[in-house]
Each structure stands twice: as structure tokens, then as C-alpha cells.
């Protein structure tokens, strides 16, 4: 039972890392066509995440792999039940990656415009679909006694989950704007400041509506024992601080506060689920938990040893990567790789 909880926490940490890192990636991609008035400015926006965007996506792959190894029944139910949504997400991410790599290979306006909108779509759609997925995880969906979901895509596109998708898009857009204020050239950073504050207003309104709905529609914030109430309060405080710090011109601290918003919101979800992982809306007896969905104790033990060795190495490598590419990207064509 202890190792089951340890792996639930480790999966949570991996998703925290993914939403934090890939969150501003998605936000940058969403904002790129609008903040870059000229081609070289759009190249600057892309180059702010150019060295790290593919590494950030590895967190999603690692989280999926950890879920498969530690809680295989959850992996099977989630990835089969959300199959169409995941295929849409995969296609969008492929287009996004192609956009980063191919956009500047041809000096043609039509070619580059096409890939600009591919990057935009490949950032917007996954952000929205992740919000829809998390909304359904919090609300529950029709998992049957055999641990399977047969409902298809459309029942998952319910109003609550769609609002969750809009919350994710707005938060990631704000997160990306805060990142660009630190990394892009001064002119783009000034535009990002204005757009980022507008995104913060939208994110705040949508998040308040979503949290209120969550309070009445789920037990994520109210269930006995461990729940998501305290992380939700911390996420709300961090979100309010983000807007205040942005208006005060404290860009670094605004980015930190926005990052904490994403971190605490993710903790809220997983704390509210624990010890469940997938909630059945048909019958609580059909829930998938850290007990009935877990791998064998021996498997969890071996994985824990491997994780204890390699996770610190990966974290050090990520820290070093961001340190190397910490400087602001200037609008000088000869220094832009993308």
C-alpha cells in the first residue's frame, strides 16, 4: 500500500512537471501568430521555446509510461476510453512539431503562414483536450464493472469538461505570456504584457466558475480525509498574485506565481482523487483506485529503485538545460535557429 501511494505521488509529480513546462509551451504557440507582427518576430517567439519544447513533451510520455507500469488498469481504461481525443491530440502535436522544424526551411509567405497556424492549432487543441480530460477525471465518467468505458467521445464533451478545457487554455495562455515577457525581445515582451493581463482576467473568471461548479458537481474539494480544498485555495491565491505582480512590473515573480497556479491546481486534482484514480459515475464500486488498479508489489519495488536513481539525474539535466538557454532571444536573424 505504501508503494502504491508513492507511485500515485510520482505520477502526480510527473503531471505537475508536464503541465508546468508544456503549459507555457502551449501558451507561446497560441500567442505566436498574434504577438509576432513580422516574420522575424514570429521567429523570435518560436525560438524562446525552440531548445526545450520537445524535452518538455517528454514529461507527458514519461507520465504515461509511469502510469502504464504502476497502474496498468488505469492506463488501459483511460487510453482506450479517451482514444479519439488522444488521436486528435496526437495529430495536433505532430503538426506542431512539424511547424517548428519546417516553418523556416522555405522563405515563402504562404508556406510560413500555414505552419504558423499549424503551431497555433497544435498548441490550442492539446491544451483544450487536456482540460476536457482532467474535467472528466474530476467529475467521473461511465466506467463499468469490467473497468472499461464504452461511451465514446461525445459524452466526454459535457459542459463541465468543456469549461475545464477553456480554463486550461486561458491559464496556459497567461503562462505563455508571462514566459515571453522574460524570454522574448523587448517589443514582443511589451505586447505579451498586455495580452497576458487580458488572459489573466479571462483565466480568473473561468477558474472561479469552474471551482464553484466543482464544489457542487464533485467531491474533489469536500470528500473526507485528503481532498483538494487547500491546494485549490493556494492556486487561487497564486492566480490573484500573478495579476498583481504583472501590473506591478515584477515579471519574474509573476511567472513564478503563474507557475505555482498550475502546480497547485494539478495537486488539487490529484489530492481530490486520492486514493481513487478514475471515478466511475455509474457506481463507486467500479472506481479504479491505487489498490485495485496497481501492478504487483514486486513491480512497484523495482520501479521505485529505478526512479530513485534516474529521476534526480533527469531533474539536474533539465535545470542545466534551462540555465544554458536562460538569455533573452533578440530579433537578429543570424542567431535564430527556427
C-alpha positions as CSV (number, residue, x, y, z in Angstrom):
1,X,0.0,0.0,0.0
2,X,2.9,2.4,0.8
3,X,4.5,1.8,-2.7
4,X,1.1,2.3,-4.3
5,X,0.8,5.7,-2.7
6,X,4.4,6.5,-3.6
7,X,3.7,5.8,-7.2
8,X,0.5,7.8,-7.1
9,X,2.6,10.7,-5.8
10,X,5.3,10.2,-8.5
11,X,2.7,10.2,-11.3
12,X,1.3,13.4,-9.8
13,X,4.8,14.9,-9.8
14,X,5.3,14.0,-13.5
15,X,2.0,15.6,-14.5
16,X,2.9,18.7,-12.4
17,X,6.1,18.9,-14.4
18,X,4.3,18.4,-17.7
19,X,1.6,21.0,-17.1
20,X,4.1,23.5,-15.7
21,X,6.7,23.1,-18.6
22,X,4.4,22.2,-21.5
23,X,1.9,24.8,-20.3
24,X,4.0,27.8,-21.2
25,X,5.0,25.9,-24.4
26,X,1.3,25.7,-25.4
27,X,0.8,29.3,-24.4
28,X,3.7,30.5,-26.5
29,X,2.3,28.6,-29.5
30,X,-1.2,30.0,-29.0
31,X,0.1,33.6,-28.8
32,X,2.7,33.3,-31.6
33,X,0.6,34.4,-34.6
34,X,-0.8,37.4,-32.7
35,X,2.3,38.7,-30.9
36,X,4.6,38.4,-34.0
37,X,3.6,41.2,-36.4
38,X,6.5,40.4,-38.7
39,X,8.1,37.1,-39.7
40,X,11.3,37.7,-37.7
41,X,9.2,38.5,-34.6
42,X,7.3,35.2,-35.0
43,X,10.7,33.5,-35.3
44,X,11.7,35.1,-32.0
45,X,8.6,33.8,-30.3
46,X,9.3,30.3,-31.6
47,X,13.0,30.5,-30.6
48,X,12.1,31.2,-27.0
49,X,10.9,27.6,-26.6
50,X,13.0,26.2,-29.5
51,X,15.7,24.5,-27.4
52,X,13.2,23.0,-24.9
53,X,9.8,22.3,-26.4
54,X,10.5,18.7,-27.4
55,X,12.1,17.9,-24.0
56,X,9.1,19.4,-22.2
57,X,6.8,17.0,-24.1
58,X,8.9,14.1,-22.7
59,X,7.2,14.7,-19.4
60,X,3.9,13.6,-20.9
61,X,5.4,10.4,-22.4
62,X,7.1,9.7,-19.0
63,X,3.9,10.2,-17.1
64,X,2.1,7.9,-19.5
65,X,4.8,5.3,-19.1
66,X,4.8,5.5,-15.4
67,X,1.0,5.2,-15.4
68,X,1.3,2.1,-17.6
69,X,3.9,0.5,-15.4
70,X,2.4,1.3,-12.0
71,X,-1.4,1.4,-12.6
72,X,-1.9,-0.6,-15.9
73,X,-5.7,-0.9,-15.5
74,X,-5.9,2.9,-15.3
75,X,-3.8,3.2,-18.4
76,X,-5.9,0.7,-20.3
77,X,-9.2,2.4,-19.3
78,X,-8.0,5.9,-19.8
79,X,-6.2,5.5,-23.1
80,X,-9.0,3.3,-24.6
81,X,-11.9,5.4,-23.4
82,X,-10.3,8.7,-24.5
83,X,-8.9,7.1,-27.7
84,X,-10.4,9.6,-30.2
85,X,-9.5,12.6,-28.1
86,X,-5.9,11.3,-27.8
87,X,-5.7,10.7,-31.5
88,X,-6.8,14.3,-32.1
89,X,-4.2,15.5,-29.6
90,X,-1.5,13.3,-31.3
91,X,-2.3,14.7,-34.7
92,X,-2.2,18.3,-33.4
93,X,1.2,17.7,-31.6
94,X,2.6,16.2,-34.8
95,X,1.6,19.2,-36.8
96,X,3.0,21.5,-34.1
97,X,6.4,19.7,-34.2
98,X,6.5,19.8,-37.9
99,X,5.7,23.5,-37.8
100,X,8.6,24.2,-35.5
101,X,11.0,22.2,-37.7
102,X,9.8,23.1,-41.2
103,X,8.5,26.7,-40.9
104,X,11.8,28.5,-41.6
105,X,13.1,26.0,-44.2
106,X,11.4,27.8,-47.1
107,X,11.3,31.6,-47.4
108,X,7.7,31.7,-48.7
109,X,4.9,33.7,-47.0
110,X,2.2,31.2,-47.7
111,X,4.4,28.3,-46.5
112,X,5.3,30.1,-43.3
113,X,1.7,31.2,-42.7
114,X,0.5,27.7,-43.0
115,X,2.9,26.4,-40.4
116,X,2.2,29.4,-38.1
117,X,-1.4,28.3,-37.9
118,X,-0.3,24.7,-37.5
119,X,1.7,25.7,-34.5
120,X,-1.3,27.6,-33.2
121,X,-3.7,24.8,-33.7
122,X,-1.2,22.2,-32.4
123,X,-0.9,24.2,-29.2
124,X,-4.6,25.2,-28.7
125,X,-6.2,21.8,-29.3
126,X,-4.0,19.8,-26.9
127,X,-4.4,22.4,-24.2
128,X,-8.2,22.3,-24.6
129,X,-8.3,18.5,-24.7
130,X,-6.2,18.1,-21.6
131,X,-8.6,20.4,-19.8
132,X,-11.5,18.2,-21.0
133,X,-9.7,15.1,-19.9
134,X,-9.0,16.5,-16.4
135,X,-12.6,17.7,-16.1
136,X,-13.9,14.2,-16.8
137,X,-11.4,12.7,-14.3
138,X,-12.7,15.1,-11.6
139,X,-16.4,14.6,-12.5
140,X,-16.2,10.9,-13.3
141,X,-17.4,9.0,-16.4
142,X,-19.2,5.8,-17.1
143,X,-16.7,3.1,-16.2
144,X,-18.4,-0.2,-15.9
145,X,-17.7,-3.2,-13.7
146,X,-15.1,-4.6,-16.1
147,X,-13.0,-1.4,-15.7
148,X,-13.9,-0.3,-19.2
149,X,-15.6,2.8,-20.7
150,X,-17.7,2.3,-23.8
151,X,-19.4,5.7,-24.3
152,X,-17.1,7.2,-27.0
153,X,-16.0,10.8,-27.4
154,X,-19.2,12.8,-27.2
155,X,-20.3,12.1,-23.6
156,X,-16.9,13.3,-22.6
157,X,-17.6,16.7,-24.2
158,X,-20.0,17.6,-21.5
159,X,-20.4,21.3,-20.3
160,X,-18.3,20.8,-17.2
161,X,-15.4,19.2,-19.1
162,X,-15.6,21.9,-21.8
163,X,-15.3,24.6,-19.2
164,X,-12.3,22.7,-17.9
165,X,-10.8,22.9,-21.4
166,X,-11.4,26.6,-21.5
167,X,-9.8,27.0,-18.1
168,X,-6.7,25.2,-19.3
169,X,-6.4,27.2,-22.5
170,X,-6.7,30.5,-20.6
171,X,-4.3,29.5,-17.9
172,X,-1.7,28.3,-20.4
173,X,-2.1,31.4,-22.5
174,X,-1.4,33.5,-19.4
175,X,1.5,31.2,-18.5
176,X,3.0,31.6,-22.0
177,X,2.7,35.3,-22.0
178,X,4.5,35.5,-18.6
179,X,7.2,33.3,-20.1
180,X,7.6,35.6,-23.2
181,X,7.9,38.6,-21.0
182,X,11.1,37.1,-19.7
183,X,12.5,35.5,-22.9
184,X,11.4,37.5,-25.9
185,X,12.8,40.7,-27.3
186,X,11.6,43.9,-25.6
187,X,8.9,44.8,-28.1
188,X,7.3,41.4,-28.1
189,X,7.6,41.3,-24.3
190,X,5.6,44.5,-24.1
191,X,2.8,43.1,-26.3
192,X,2.9,39.9,-24.2
193,X,2.4,42.0,-21.1
194,X,-0.9,43.4,-22.4
195,X,-2.1,40.1,-23.8
196,X,-1.1,38.3,-20.6
197,X,-3.1,40.6,-18.4
198,X,-6.2,40.1,-20.5
199,X,-5.6,36.3,-20.4
200,X,-5.3,36.6,-16.6
201,X,-8.7,38.3,-16.4
202,X,-10.3,35.6,-18.5
203,X,-8.5,32.8,-16.6
204,X,-9.6,34.2,-13.3
205,X,-13.2,34.4,-14.3
206,X,-13.3,31.0,-15.8
207,X,-11.3,29.4,-13.0
208,X,-13.7,30.8,-10.3
209,X,-16.7,29.5,-12.3
210,X,-15.0,26.1,-12.7
211,X,-14.1,25.8,-9.0
212,X,-17.7,26.7,-7.9
213,X,-19.1,24.1,-10.3
214,X,-16.5,21.6,-9.0
215,X,-17.7,22.2,-5.4
216,X,-21.3,21.3,-6.3
217,X,-20.7,18.7,-9.0
218,X,-17.9,16.6,-7.5
219,X,-16.4,15.7,-4.1
220,X,-12.9,16.8,-5.1
221,X,-13.0,19.7,-2.7
222,X,-15.2,18.2,0.0
223,X,-14.5,14.4,0.5
224,X,-13.4,13.3,4.0
225,X,-9.7,13.0,4.6
226,X,-7.4,14.2,1.9
227,X,-9.1,16.5,-0.6
228,X,-8.2,19.3,-2.9
229,X,-9.5,22.2,-0.9
230,X,-6.2,23.5,0.5
231,X,-4.4,23.2,-2.9
232,X,-7.4,25.0,-4.5
233,X,-7.1,27.9,-2.1
234,X,-3.3,28.1,-2.7
235,X,-3.9,28.0,-6.5
236,X,-6.4,30.8,-6.2
237,X,-4.0,32.9,-4.1
238,X,-1.2,32.3,-6.6
239,X,-3.5,33.3,-9.5
240,X,-4.5,36.5,-7.8
241,X,-0.9,37.3,-7.1
242,X,0.0,36.7,-10.8
243,X,-2.2,39.6,-11.9
244,X,-1.0,41.9,-9.1
245,X,2.7,41.2,-9.8
246,X,2.2,41.6,-13.5
247,X,0.7,45.0,-13.0
248,X,3.5,45.9,-10.6
249,X,6.1,45.1,-13.3
250,X,7.6,42.2,-11.4
251,X,7.8,39.9,-14.4
252,X,9.9,37.2,-12.8
253,X,7.7,36.9,-9.8
254,X,4.6,37.0,-12.0
255,X,5.9,34.0,-13.9
256,X,6.7,32.2,-10.6
257,X,3.1,32.9,-9.3
258,X,1.6,31.7,-12.6
259,X,3.7,28.6,-12.4
260,X,2.5,28.0,-8.8
261,X,-1.1,28.4,-10.0
262,X,-0.6,25.5,-12.4
263,X,1.3,23.4,-9.8
264,X,-1.3,23.8,-7.0
265,X,-4.2,23.3,-9.5
266,X,-2.7,20.0,-10.5
267,X,-2.1,19.0,-6.9
268,X,-5.8,19.9,-6.2
269,X,-6.9,17.4,-8.8
270,X,-4.8,14.5,-7.7
271,X,-5.4,15.2,-3.9
272,X,-9.1,15.3,-4.6
273,X,-8.9,11.9,-6.4
274,X,-6.8,10.0,-3.9
275,X,-7.0,7.1,-3.3
276,X,-9.1,6.9,-6.4
277,X,-7.5,7.4,-9.8
278,X,-10.5,7.1,-12.1
279,X,-14.0,7.8,-10.8
280,X,-17.0,5.8,-12.2
281,X,-20.2,7.8,-12.5
282,X,-22.2,4.6,-12.5
283,X,-21.2,3.1,-9.2
284,X,-18.4,3.9,-6.7
285,X,-17.7,0.2,-6.6
286,X,-16.4,0.5,-10.1
287,X,-13.8,3.2,-9.3
288,X,-10.2,2.4,-10.2
289,X,-8.0,3.0,-7.1
290,X,-4.4,2.8,-6.2
291,X,-5.2,-0.7,-4.9
292,X,-7.4,-2.5,-7.4
293,X,-5.6,-0.9,-10.5
294,X,-2.0,-1.3,-9.3
295,X,0.8,-3.5,-10.6
296,X,2.3,-6.2,-8.4
297,X,4.3,-5.2,-5.3
298,X,7.5,-6.6,-6.9
299,X,7.0,-4.5,-10.0
300,X,6.4,-1.3,-7.9
301,X,9.5,-2.1,-5.8
302,X,11.8,-2.5,-8.9
303,X,10.3,0.7,-10.4
304,X,10.9,2.6,-7.2
305,X,14.6,1.7,-7.2
306,X,15.0,2.7,-10.9
307,X,13.1,6.0,-10.3
308,X,15.2,6.8,-7.2
309,X,18.4,6.6,-9.4
310,X,17.3,8.3,-12.6
311,X,14.7,11.0,-11.6
312,X,17.3,13.2,-9.8
313,X,19.6,12.9,-12.9
314,X,16.8,14.0,-15.2
315,X,15.9,16.9,-13.0
316,X,19.5,18.1,-12.9
317,X,19.7,17.8,-16.7
318,X,16.6,19.9,-17.1
319,X,17.8,22.5,-14.7
320,X,21.1,22.7,-16.6
321,X,19.3,23.0,-20.0
322,X,17.2,25.9,-18.8
323,X,20.3,27.6,-17.3
324,X,22.2,27.3,-20.6
325,X,19.3,28.8,-22.6
326,X,18.3,31.4,-20.0
327,X,19.1,34.6,-22.0
328,X,16.5,36.7,-23.8
329,X,16.0,36.0,-27.5
330,X,16.7,39.0,-29.7
331,X,15.4,39.8,-33.2
332,X,18.6,39.0,-35.0
333,X,18.0,36.6,-38.0
334,X,21.6,35.2,-37.9
335,X,21.1,34.0,-34.3
336,X,17.6,32.4,-34.8
337,X,17.6,28.7,-35.4
338,X,13.8,28.3,-36.0
